[in-house]
């Protein structure tokens, strides 16, 4: 699993930074300042750090996989694409076999499914691979 020091070097892949922002819970205020995050005066000293553990990463990953499925199944292209990057990031952090998985067809459903199956998360597409044309925006 990646270390906090490695995560500090992570560069956002989402235009809105939602992937990198998710990492901020694992950084101290000083570490956040070192990457350019500046707290307003009234918030200085209030940031609570979550320990970087496999269990905490899996908790965050589970919620993001569910959200990714939701956006993909609703055919929300931009949101699904960003969640694809978020899930890729968590898999990169975990280093448990899915860190190089790269199949972005049908709004990222194959990645969401592979991650859900690996970690025992909810898989709303069942036996489908996620590549079926029924998930395409062209089937509407």
GICOR-V839183 format. One record per pair of residues at least 4 apart in sequence whose C-alpha atoms are under 7 Angstrom apart, sorted by the first residue. I is the first residue (numbers start at 0). J is the second residue. If there is no record, write none. Layout:
I;J
I;J
This chain:
0;92
0;93
0;94
1;5
1;6
1;92
1;93
2;6
3;7
4;8
5;9
10;19
11;16
11;18
11;19
12;18
12;84
13;17
13;18
13;81
13;84
16;20
17;21
18;84
18;85
24;48
24;49
25;48
25;49
25;50
25;51
26;30
26;31
26;48
27;31
27;48
28;32
28;46
29;33
30;34
31;35
31;36
32;36
32;37
38;42
38;43
39;43
51;55
52;56
53;57
54;58
55;59
56;60
57;61
58;62
59;63
60;64
60;86
60;89
61;65
61;120
62;66
63;67
63;82
63;86
64;68
64;86
64;111
64;115
65;69
66;70
67;71
67;79
67;82
67;83
67;111
68;72
68;108
68;111
69;73
70;74
70;75
70;78
70;79
71;75
71;79
71;106
71;107
71;108
72;134
74;106
74;136
75;79
76;80
76;106
77;81
78;82
79;83
79;106
79;107
80;84
80;106
80;107
81;85
82;86
83;87
83;107
84;88
85;89
86;90
87;91
87;98
88;92
89;93
90;94
90;97
90;98
91;98
94;98
100;110
102;107
102;109
102;110
103;107
104;108
104;130
105;129
105;130
105;134
105;135
107;111
108;112
108;129
109;113
109;128
109;129
109;130
110;114
111;115
112;116
112;122
113;117
114;118
115;119
115;120
115;121
115;122
116;120
132;138
133;138
